[in-house]
Every structure is written in C-alpha cells, then in structure tokens.
Amino acid sequence: MLLWRRAVFSKHLHCLVHADKLDYAVSSEVTEQIRSLRDAVRTEYAACNEFALVVVCSREKEEHTWIMSSLEDYRRQPSPCDTREVRSYLMEKFREMATKKSTLPTGKLWKPAAREDSDESCVRLVTSLRAGVGKSLYTEQLAERVASLEVNTSHAEKNAGARFMNTIPVQGNAVNVPAVMDVLMKLVPEQNQFTSRLFHIDVARTVQSGLDTFLFNLLILGSLSDRVGRTWQRDSHDLYVIETTSVSTTFSFLREETGLQPAAGGAHPPSLPFYSLLPAHLCGSPIEAYQALLAEDEDSSPVAFRPRVNHSQLASPEFRRVFGYLSRHARGQSLDMYKYDPKDEVIDDPKACLQLLLRYCGVPDPSWLVLHHFVHFLDSQLADCERSVFCNMKLLGQELPGFKEFVVRFLLKMSTDFATPSVSVEAGLQAEGEEEDSEGVMVSVRRRWEQSPHPYLFFNSDRHTLTFVGFNIDKAGNLLDQDGGLLVPGIMTPHLYQSLERQRVNLSENFNSWDRMRRLVCLCKVLGQDLVRDVDDSYELTLDNVKKILAIQMRFRCGIPVVVMGETGCGKTRLIRFMCQLQAGSDEITNMLIMKIHGGTTEEHVRRRVEEAEEIALRNSQEHKIDTVLFFDEANTSNALGMIKEVMCDRRVNGRYIASDTRLRFIAACNPYRRHTQEMIKRLEDAGLGYHVRATETEDKLGRIPLRQLVYRVHPLPGSMSPLVWDFGQLNAAVEKLYVHQIVLRYVRKQEDFPDEPDLIETITGVLAA
C-alpha cells in the first residue's frame, strides 16, 4: 500500500519488480488497493491523475500470476531498447558515483578506487572468449594501483598485512547468495576505517542461473541480502570488478558494442546476460595482441583494441632472460659464453619479443597462460644452467666445447613439450547446431603420452649435476628417442660427443638395462632425497613411470599445477603415492593426502580438506623441508570442481590466499570425457535404466550432451584448468609386456627352485602377455 500511495502522490517513477513472486492472498489485496486508489484519484485527487507505476513480471511465469492477470488491461509490451544507450547510461551513472567528492576526518580528499579505472567507473567487467588470456592479471595490476592510493597507503602503515583486493568466488551451476554473503560479512569495514577497496567477483563459466539478479541487485540497486536478513551495502568508494569468460555470442556482441569489430549487420542475439551492459575490458590472446601491434605500425591512428601486451610482465626477469637466449639462438649466435645480465637485457621492442615467444612455444594459438608456463619453465631451467659448474664454459670450455649450447637447445625442446597441452576439453562443449564427433569423443587428444617421445634433461636438486632420461644421441650428434627415431638433428657437435665419451658420459645407454637401484638413485637425485631406499618393491619402475614422476616434479619446481587425465585403473594414484613416499624418506612422515571426489562432494568438504592439508604441509616444510601433496582423485565428478580450480590455479580458498611458504602442492586426476557409442546408448535406453526422462528434456547435461550418455559421469573442466591437462596415457602392448617381463624377472630371481633355463623368463612373459 505504501508503494502505491507514493506512486500516486509523487512525480517520480515507481516500479514493482518480480511481481510474479507474490502469492494469491497478497496479489488479491494489492489489486484491490490499486483499484481503490485509481478511483480516488479520478474523483478526489484530480491533480494527481498523471502518475507513473510500472509492474514488472517474469515472462516465464506471467500466465500463472494473479496480479498480472488482474492488471491485464494495463499490459504493455516492452519497447525495444538500444543497448548502446543503456551501456552509455550505466557508464554515466557509475562515473557519477565515483566522482562524488568526500573528505577524510583529516580534511584530505578521499579518493575512490574508481579513479584508477581507465574510465573512472566504479564497476568494470573483465571478460574474454577463452580462459588464460590475462583477466586475473589485469585485475591484480588494477588492485596494485588501488593499493597505492594515499588513503590506502596511510591505512597500510597502521595495519600491517592489510589487503585492498578482496576476491568473491561465484561457482557452481547457480549463484549461492548465502555463500557470497559469508565472504562479504568478513569484509565489513571497522568503525572509522577509511579505505578504497577493490572487490573481485570471479564468476565461473558454469554459472547458469541467478547471475543476472545477483549482479543487478549488487551493482544497480547497490545492496545484497539473504534470507536471514544479512545485508551488504555497496560503497561508492569501492571498485567492483566482475571477471568471467563469455560465450561466443556475448563476446562478439561486446566487441561490436565497444567498436572492436564492425557490426554483423543483423539483429543482436535476443538473449544476452546482464553483464554485457556493463563497462567492459576485453582480453585477447597473444596472437591478437601481436596483430594489434602490427596494426599500430601500419597505421599511426590509435587502434581500438584493448587486449595488448602486458609491458610489466615483459619487464620481469623471467621474460627478459628467456628473450635474451631466444633472440641469440634465432640469430645463430653461440650461447656458450652468454649469461643473463639484468642491467643489459632490456626488451625495447615488445613486438619482437612476442614474435619470438610465439615462434618457439610450439602451440599454434597459445593463451597467455600457456605462454607464461613456457617462459616460466624455460627460465627456471636456464637459471639452473647458469648456476651449474658444468655449464660454465669459462671453466670447462676446453674440455666440453659447446656443452652449454647443447643444454640450452635441449631445454628449449623440453620446454615446448611441457607447455603444449596434450588434450583440449573445449571440444566437448558444442553449442546447438554445431557438428559432433561421430564417435562421441568429447576431448580432442592432441597427443597421447605413450605415442609421443619425452626426452628429459633435468638439473638435480643440487642445481649443478644433470640427469638424462628418455633419449639417445648418436655419434653424429643427432637427438634420438629410445627407439632410435630422429627428434632433433645435430643437437650437439661430433666433437662434443667425443669429449663426453672421454669423460665416460654414455649418451647411448638404454634405460631398460638399468637395475632397480640405479633407477631409484636417478629419481632421488632429482627429488633431493639423499637417502635412497626402495619404498615399495612391488611397484615397477619402468621408463614410462620414471619420466612421469620427473615431469610432475618439474611442474612442482616451476609452480605449474598438475592435472592428469586417464582411465580408471591406469596407475595414477599408485604413481603419485610412490613419488611421495620416496620424497618423504621415512614411513613415519605423512606427505600425501588423498581426497576422493564424488557426486556428493561439496565446496565445504574441499575447504576443510585444504585447511587440513595446509596444517600438515606447514609442519612438513618446517621440520622435514619436503613437499606435501593434496591429491584430488576423480576431480571432475563433482559440482565442487570450481572450488578445486580456485585451489589449484589461483591458490585460494573462498577468496583467501593459501600461504606460499607451506610447500603445499596440488594434483588433480580427471576421468576422460567420452561418450557412449550410439549402439550402447540405444541398448541402455531399451533397458530403461534411468531413461524415463528424454535426453532432450533433462537439464543434467555437459554442454548439450546428457551426462547419462557419457562413459564417466563428469562435469566440464573450468577453462583455466584445460591447458594444464596432460594425458596420463595407457599401456600399449609393448609397455604392458615390459611390465610383465619385469614382474616375472623379479619373481624368478627371488625363487631358488626355478630351473636354470636360458629362455625361461621370455617364455613365461610371452605366455602371460599374450
């Protein structure tokens, strides 16, 4: 009644939103009141005859709402609005909120955080078409500028450890407002606290419902509340950054609206998310940034393309060291005497640097995340190379001429192998109308582990000595795989090969000829474990397993999250347990925690498990100086996958950052994304098991494919995790026979009553492996 009276006796526009949520009793009473007021206006308050009242109802529920039925005579179709005008209007309002002047008790001007935004808007959307193209980096750099405001620096001087960027993760299929309020309630400023903060709302791509309402209430109405009465009021001094990955139609629309590409000529998509109306910053891939740099050279006019090269990232020591080596390698200069010098190596031409990185990273269209992993891994290995006495050509140049050149060329080859994702999960999220693989394979496997060579050269934990695994070099200096296939011609000179032979370095040795103790010694050198012991003599240390353990350790060393994908029973858990036991050095030390993920796993379960792992990891780091591994097994079988992504990729738990000094590592194992064949689907449908609902009607889908049609019931991987996935591989016939041979050999050697027949082991192996 109060709203109706205000609408009648006021000249302002009044709106009743979500009228479809009123029940019958309230709707009936409201209808009677508005009719009474309408009659009273006509007879007693003629001056108030012109009043504006708008009732808004959801289109999906309008036919089932009493108030809409009773007001049918006043129904009007919403007139089409120009989205450019709406975006311009919102930008103007967001600027007005940010430019309101306010002063501190000291009399100084209280500058809002929006002053550091490119358009001085207190709301900013940061989006892209794909993951890993710099959205989080853009937000972090914006937060650094916000932290440098005078009002924040004054507060930081009095409050050590104060943070001015607060991350609110929005995960799952629908927005969980109570969970968001739990985070926000911890961020309520204290009395007389004067700060300008940045609120980073990280929206997962899987969120399908509730996002428009959530953002409208928070950003437009300025408040957010839950069912228990908790309320959050948005402060005009704060800056809200919404980070999300857009679908192709929304991203194309944003590019047109911001003038980054010409309009398509047709009508815009009829349904767009609310965030598409917000002031947007579009992030692009390295290739798009490189094309923008080329366009700037060709045309002196400013280029309206906002995804650009991050100059502060190029100025980092990692990029500068890698650029120094790659530029000299590209020009054919010798690298034996070169050493990175921070004073001399400056990247003056971002275009040339980006061109080199795109040329050598090995991925046709990499994301910034893939490029960063390539640079970080190569930089880590190059730094070890510069520290190693064996790569110091001033000392060993005469004995090992060209050795450092060989090591750098090998590291470049290995960095490409580490940076290249082995699978592409995006293939499983087809939109309606797109073609689908005839066999239903939902993951495009770019290269299978067992079908690709993995030559490894690692610096051991002492950062001086090296370990060679998985390759041979012939006398001509060609790099070969274990089967003799050519990988890199002329990777070292014949003269260097002869020099290494004189130093008794065997570069043509077959790993399968090593005994078990030598293999353990090889692993322990890389793991940094001085005590060599066989923690599980039943585990077969094949070349395949050793290379996988070394690959995981190198990802740990470079800070790259580990996500493996493989069939159930292919040995993922067993391998990781053996690696952790080997590094622990004692059976009394627990340095591996396993979390079995399933359909009932919630975000709260993940949070509690991570906090438990943090306590154990801190103790292991302080007392034993070793890593602790939290292993998420079958991570993609739960709706809590968004939380797992936040833990692994962002090292956060509900917005709280995980301490970096705990040496806590994360590994996730995923089930493959594979669909049943049409024949199998038909057989299951005919059996009637769980198929009482049509596939076209169920909402339980991955993309457009019902989950029940998948071999494994899995959920889509977040975009940030997809580039991290590497195929764990399967046992082919040759490797399986090698496993059987080692098992038979170990068993026969332990038995004294076996006949001494020369072909006994091969005969038994052939029978068992047949």
N, C-alpha and C positions, 0 to 999 in steps of 0.2 A: 504493500500500500504506500509506503514511504517513497519508493521509486516512482510510482505513478503520480503522486502529488508533486514531486519535484519536476517531473516531465511536464506537468500541466502549467505550473506557475513559474517555470524558468524558461529562458530563451535558449538554453543550451540543448544539445542533442543528447539524449539518454538511450542507452542500449541494455537490453536483457539478453545475455548470451547463454547458450546451452539451455534454452527453454525446454528442450526435449527431456531433460533430466528431472523435471518437476513431476511429481506423482499426480494421480487423478484428483485427490482432495484439494491440493494446493492449486492445481490448474483451474479447477472449477471456481474456487474462491477468487483467484486472480482475475478470471474472466468477468465475473460479476462486478468486481470493483472497477474495472476499466470501463465497463458499460455505464455504471453509475456516474463515474467521473465525466464520461463523454456527454451524458445527458445534462449534467450540472454545468458543464462548460457552455453548452448551447443555450441554456436558459439564464443562468446567474452570472457566469463569467465570460461574457461575450468577448471581452478584451483578450482573453487567453485562448481564443478559438484556434489560433495557429500554434500548435505545439508539436514537437518532434520526438517521437518514440519509436524505436526500432527493436523488434523481437527477432533474434537470430536462432535458428534451429538447424540441427544436422540434417542433411538431405537424406541420409540413410534411415532416419527414424521419424521423419516428419509425418508419415501416414499413421503412426502409432502414438501420436502425442495429442492429448486433449486440447491443450491451449492452441495448438496450430490449427486444429480442426474448427475450433470455435471462432478463430480470427481469420477464417478463410477469405472473407470479403475484403480484407486488407492485404491480402497476399500480393507481393510483387516479386517479379523475377529480378535477381541481382544483375545490375548492368555491368557489362564487361569493363574492366579497369586496365589502364595501361601500366604494365609492370615497371616501366621506366619511371613513371610518375610516382608510383608507390615507393620505389627504391630511393628516388630523389627526396621524397618527403621524409622517409625514415632517416636518411643521411642528415638532413637538415635538423631533425629533432635530436638525433644523437649528438650532433655538434653543439646544439644549444645547451644540452645537459652538461657537456664537457667544458663549455666556456663560461659557465656561471662562476662569478668571482666570489671567493670566500677567503677569509683570513684566519691565521692561527692566533692563539692567545698572545703570542709574542708580537703580533702586528704584521708579520710577514705573510706574503701571498701563499695560499695553499693550492699548489698546482695539482690538477688531477692527472691521473695516469694516462688519460687520452691525449695529453699533449705530446706523447712520444709516438702516437699512431701517425701513419703517413697522412691521413685526412683529418686528424684530431677528432676521431669518432670514438665514443665510449663503448662501441660494440664493433667487433671485427670477426668476419668469417674467414677462416683459412682452410682452403679446400684444394683438392686435386682429383684427377681422374684415376690415379693409381697410388698405391702406397709407396713409401720410401723416397719421396721426392722433395723433402725438406720442410714439411709442415711443422713438425715439432721443433726443428732447428730455428725456423723463423720465429716461433713463439718464444723460445728460450732467449733469443737475441733481443726480442722486444721486451722481455722481462728484465734483461740486464739494463736496458735503458731506463725502464721504470724504476729499478732499484737505485739508479744514480740520481734520481730527483732529490732535491735538497731536503724535502720533508722526510724522505725515507732514509737518507744518509744520517740525518740527525737522530732518527729513531734507532738506527742500527748501532750508532755509537753508544747508546744507553742500554741496548738489549742485544747482547751477543747471540748470534745464530738466528736472528730474525729473518724470515722469508717473506718476499713480496710477490711471489708467484705461487698460487695455490691451484692444484690440479684436481678436478672433479671428474672421475671417470663415469661415463654412461655406457653400460654394457648390457648384453642380453638381447632378447627379442623385443622387449618393451622397456620404457623408461621406468625405473624403480624410484619414485619420488621419495619414499621414506629413506632409502639408502643414500640418496643425494642429500637429503636433509641431515642425515647423520654426519656427513662430512662437513656440511656448511655450519652446523651448530658448533663444531670445534673451532671454527674460524671467526666467530663473533668477536669483534674488537673489544678490548678492555676499555673501561671508562677513561676518558682523556687521552685516548690513543689516536694520534693524527697521522695517518699513513695513506698513501695512494697505492692500491694493490692491483695485481692482475689476476683474474680468475680464468683459468684454462679449463674449458669444458671439452673433454676428449670424448667424442661420440663415436662409438664403434659402428662399422658399416652394417652390422647385423640388426641394429635397432630398427624395428619396422612400425611400431605404434607408440603413440604418446609423445613423440618428439616435438611435433608442431605445437601442441598445447603447452608442453613444458617450456619451450623457448618463448612462446607468446606471453605466458604469464611472467616469466623472469625478465625478459628484455623489454616488452612493451608495457605491460601493466606494472612492472617494477617490483613484484613480490612473488614469493613462492611459499606455499603452505601445504601441510599434510593433514591427515585425518585426525591426528591427536592434537592439533592446534598449534604446532610449531610454525613460525613464520619467519621468512628471511626477506629483508628489505634491501633492494639494490641501492648502493650508494653511488651518487653521481661522480665521486672522486675515483671510483674503481673502473677498470677496463676489463671487459668480458670478451674473451677470445674463444670462439667455437671452432674446434678442429674436427673435420670429418672428411671422409672420402666420398665423393659424389658419384652417382651413376652417370652413364654416358650422356643421357638426355639432359640431365640437370647441368652437367658441366658444359655441354655445348651451349645451352641457354645462357649460362653465366658469361661465357666467352663473347657471345653476341651482345649481351647487355653491357658489358664493360668495354666493348669496342675492340676486342682482341681478335675477332674474326668477323667477316661480313655476315649479315643475316642470311638465313637459309631461304628466305623468300616466302615460306609458308607460315601457317599459324604455329604458335608456340605449343608445346605439349600441354594438354588440358589440365594435367595434374602435376604440380611442382611442389616440393617441400617448402615450408615457410622460410627456412634459412636461405633459400635462393633470393630472397628480397633484401637480405642484409648486405651492408658494405663488405665486399669480398676482396680477398687477396688470393689469386690463383697461382699455385705452384706447378712448375713444369719439370720435365725430365732434363738430364744433361744435354741431350741432343737438341731439345727445344731451346735451351739456353744458348747453346753454341750457334744455332741458326739465328737467334736474336742478335748475337754479337756480330755475325756476318752481315746481317741487315743494317746494323748501325754503321758498319764500314762502308756499305754501298750507298747509304742514304744518310745525309747529315741531319735530317729531321728526326725528332725523338720517336722512338719505337714504343708503341703502347703495348708492351709485352712485359708483364711484371715478373714472371719466373726468370731470374737471372742467376749468374754465377755468384756464389757467396764469397766475397773477397776476404772476409775474415777467416773463412775456412782455408782458402788458398794460402793465406799468410801463416798458417800453422806449421810447425816444424815437420810434421808428418808429410804434408803435401810438398813442402819445399825440398825435403830430402829425396823423395821419390821423383820429383820433377828433375832434380839435378842428375840423377842416374839415367832416367829415361831419355832426357834430351841428349846426353852424351852418347848413349847407346844408339839412338836414332841417327846420330851424325857419324857413327862408326868410330868414335874415339875410344881409346883404351881406357878401361876403368881400374886398372891395377893401382895406379897412384892417386886416384881421386878419393877424396873424403869430404863429406858434407861439412860445410862451414856456415853457421847461421848468419855470419856477417856478410858473406859474399853471395850466398844463394838467395836471390830475391826474384819473385815471379812478377815481372813487369808486364807481361802480355798474358792475360787470362785466357784469351782465345787459343794461343799456342799450347798452354798447359792443358786445357780441356781437350784439345785435339789429340795430344799425346796419350792422355788417360783413356780416351775412348778408343784409341788405336790398340792399346796394349792390354786392356782389361779382359778382352776375349768375349764379351757379351755384346750382341748387335745393338740392342737398345736398352742399356742399363738404367736402373734407377740411381738416384744419389746414394741410396743405402748400399747398393751393390758396389758402386764406385768407392764409397768410403771403406767398405770391407777390403776391397782390393788394395787400396792405398795403405790402410792400417796394417794389414798382414805383411805387405812388402816392406813397409817402413820398419816394422818390428824385426824382420829378418835382416834387413840391411844394417840396422843399428847393431845387431849381434855380429854381423860380418865385420863391421868396422872395429869392434872391440876384440875380435878373435886374433890371437897372435899368428895363427896360420894364414890369415888373410892380410897380414901386414907385409906388403911387398918390399918395404924398406929393409926388413929383416930377412925375408925368405925369397926375395925376388930372383936371386940367382939359382937357388935350389928348386923353386917351384914357379917358374916363369909363367904368367898368365893364369895362376890359380884363382885369384880374386875375380878376374874376368869370367872364368868358368862358373864360379859360385853365384855371381850376380845374374848371369844368363839363366842358370838353373832356378834361382829364386823367382825370376820373372815367370818362367814356365809354371812353377808350382803355385805362384800367386794367382795366376789365371785359373788354374784348376780349383783353387779354394774359393774364388769369387764367383765362379759360374754356378748358378743354381741347377740342380740336377732334375728338378721337377717344376711344373707350372700348374698350380692349383686353380688359377683363374679360369682354366678351360672348363671347369665343372659348373660354372655359374652362368649358363647360357640364358639369354633373355628369350621371351616368346618370339617365335618366328625364325630364330637362328638355327642353323644346321647342327645336328648332333652326330657324334661318332657312331658308326653303325654297330660297333661292339659295345657301346655304352661306357667306354673308358673315360673317367672324369678327370684324370690327371694326365697331362701331357708329359711323359717321361722323356726329357731331353737326352739323357744318357744314363744308362744303368751302371751301377757300381762295378759289377762283375764283367761288364763288357768294355770298360774304359781303363786305360793304364793310369796308375797313380804313382809316378816316381817321386820319392820324397828325399829331401836333404834337410836335416834339422840340426840346429845348434843345440847341444845338450844344455843341461841346467847350469853348467859352469860357464856357458857363453863363449867358450873357446874351442872345444873339440866338437866334431861333427859326426852325425850318424847318417849313413847311406842305406836306403831301403827301397826295393822295388824297381831297380833298373840295373842295366849293364852299360859299359862303354867299351867299344871295340878299339883296336889299335889305331884306326883312322880318326878316332875322336868323336864318333857318332854316338848319340844317346839312344839306347835301345831299351825296350821293355824286357820283362823276364822271359818272354817267348821269342825274343830276337827281332821283334818288329821295330822299325825305324821311327823314332819320335822327333828328334832334332838332329839334323846333320851338322857335323863339325862343331859340336858344342865346346870342345877343347882341342888344342893343337896336339899333333902326334908327339911333339917334343915334351909337352906337359905330361902326356900319358906315360912316356918313358921315364920321366922324372919321378912320377908317383910309383911306378913299378919298382924303381930303385929304392924308394922309401918303404917298400913292402906294403903298399896300399893296393889291394886287389879290387879292381873295379869290374871284374867279370865273374864275381863269385855268385853262386846260386844260393839263394836264401834257404831253399828246401834242404840243403845239405848241412845246415847248422843244427847242432844239437839243442835240446831244450834250454840248457843253462845259458848258452850263448844268446839265445833269443831273449831270455829274461834280463841278461845284462844289458842288452840293447835297449830294452824298454826302460829299465831302471835309470839309465843314464839320462834319458830324455825327461823322465818323471822327476829326477832329482832325488832319487832314493838310493842312499849309499849301501843299505843292507839289501842284498839280493837274496830273495827267498821265493820258493815256489808255494804260493798261497793256495793253489788248487791244482793238484797234479792231474785231475780228471778233465781239466779244460785244455783243449787242443790249441796250441799257439801256431796257427798257420800264418802264412804271409798275409793273407786277407785280414785276419784278426789283428795282427800287429799294426798294419797300416791304418786300420780303423781307430785303434787306440791312439796312435800317434796323431791322426787327424783331429780327434776330439781334444787332445792335449794342446795342440797348436791353436785351436779355436779358443780354448780357455786362456791361453797365454796372450792372445790378441784381443780378448774381450768380445768375441763373436758368439752369440747364443747358438746352442746346438739343438737342432730339430731333425730327428731321423724318422724316416718312413719306411716301413717294411711289414711283410706279412706276419701274422701271429706265429710264434714259434721259430723265427729265423735267428734268434740268439741275441737280440738287442739287450735285454735285461742282464743276461749272463755275462756279456762282454763288459758292460759298464760296472757290474759288481766286481769282476776280476780286476779291472783297472783301479777301482777304488781300494780294494784290498791290497793291491801291490803298492800303491802310494802310501797307504796307512803305515805299513811297516810293522804292524802289530795287530793281533786278533782282538786285543782289548780296546782298540780305538774304533769308534763308530764315525765314519766319514761319508756314509751314503744313506739317504733316506728315500724310500720309495712311496709314492702316493699313487695308489690305484684309482684312476679316474673312471667313472661310470655315469650312467644317465642320472643318477640321484645325487651326484656331487654338486654342491652349491659353492658360491663365491665365499661364503663364510668358512666352509671346510678348507678351501685353498688358503684363505688368510691365516687361519690357525696353524696350518701345516707350515707355511712360510715363516711365521713367527717362531715356531719350534725349531725350524732349521737354522734360523738366524742365531739363536742361543747356542746351538751345538757348533755352528761354524765359527762363532767368536771364540769359543773355548779351544777349538782345534787350531785356530790361527795363532792364538796367543801361546798355547802350551806346546804344540807339535809342529807349527809352521807348515801346515798342509791344507789343501783344498777340501771343502765339503760339498758334496753333490746332492741336490734335491732332484729326484727323477720323477717326472710326471709320465706315468705309463698310460698309454691309450688316451692321450690328452684331448683328442678331437671327438670324444664320445659324450661330452657333457656341454650344457649351456654355459658352464663357467669358463669356457675357452677364452673369453675376453679378458677375464682376470688373469689367466695363465699368460696370455700375451703381454699384459701390463707388467707382470712379474719378470718375464724373460727378456722382453725387448726394451722396456722402459725402466726396469729395476725399481718398480713402485708397487706398493700395496695400498689400494684405495687412496691414491694420491700421495702417500707417504713414501719417501725415497728409502731404499734399502742401503744400509751403510756399505761403503766400498772397501773398508778395511777388514771385513769378515772373511774374505776369500770364499764366499758362498757362490757356487756355480749351479746353473740350471740346465737340465737336459729334458727334452720332451720327445716322446715317441708317439707317432701317429699311425693309425691304421690307413691303408690305402683307400682312395676314392675310386671305387669301381662298381659299376652297375651290373646286375644280373643280365644274362642274355635274354632276349625276347622269349625264347623257348622256356627258360627257367621261370620267368615271370608268369607266363601262361600256366605252367604247371602249378605254381603257387596259388594263382587265382582260382584255378579249378579245384584246388584242395580246400579253398575257403578259409584258410588260416589268416585271420586278421584282415581279410579283404572285403568286409561287409560295407566299407565306405569306398566309393570310387576314387581312383587315383587323381582325377581332375578336381575332386571336391575337398580332399584333405589339405590342411594347412601345414602339415608336418612334412616340409619339403626342404631340399637343398637346391637352391636356385628354383628350377621348375620341375625337378625330379623328386618324386616321393621317396622319403627315407626308406620305406619298406622295400623299394626296388633295388637297394644297394646291398652289396655283399656284406659290408660292415655298416652299422648304423652310426654315421658320423655327421659332424656339423662342419660348416665351411670354415677354413682357416682364415684368421684375420690377415689382411693384406700385408702387414708388416712381418708376419711370420713366413709367408710364402717364399720369399727369396732365401730364407735360411734353411729350407728343407733340402736334405740330400738323401738320395736313395740308398738305403742300407744294403740293398742287394739280396739276391737269392743264390742258393748253392746250385751251380751248374753241375753237369755230370763229372767233369774233370776235378772240380774242387771237392765235390762230395766223395769221389774216390780217394782223393788225398786225405780227407778226414778219416775215412775208413782205414786207409793204409797206416796212418799214424796211430790209430787206436789199436789195430792189430799188432803193430810193431811194439808198442809199449806193453801190451798184454803178454806177447810171446817172450819178451826179454825178462819179464818177471817170473815166468814159469821155467822150471828146470827140467821137467819131464817131457818137453816137446822134442820131437825128433829133429835132428840137425839136417834138415833138407834145404838145399840152396834156394829153391823156388817156393818154399812153404808160405812165406808171408805174401808173396804176389798172388799165389793161388787162392788163398783164403780171401784176400782183398777183392780179387776178381769175382769170386762167388757172392760175397756179401754186397758188393756194389752193383751187381748185375740187375 
